[in-house]
Amino acid sequence: MSGHYPPLTYRDVRTILRNLGFAPRPRTGTSHEQWCKTVDNHLYKVTVDGTKAPFSQILIRSMAAQAGVSKRDFYAALRL
């Protein structure tokens, strides 16, 4: 694991998504959460599986891509 990009907890990812302007969709009975945001008529949807926390770098990269930001910006949103 990279010291520059430490693993993120479930709480960290929720904070990041809120700071990026995402809102959770109502839960549907699965462990996966859907977080959504619309920008210029483009829907961004991030899937978060809380049971996988702390999240691997592969999952973090995937969530950042789903959010439409770089991994660096995803981590930076934790400190907003």
Helices and strands as residue ranges (DSSP letters): H 10-19, E 23-24, E 32-39, E 42-49, G 50-52, H 57-67, H 71-76, G 77-79
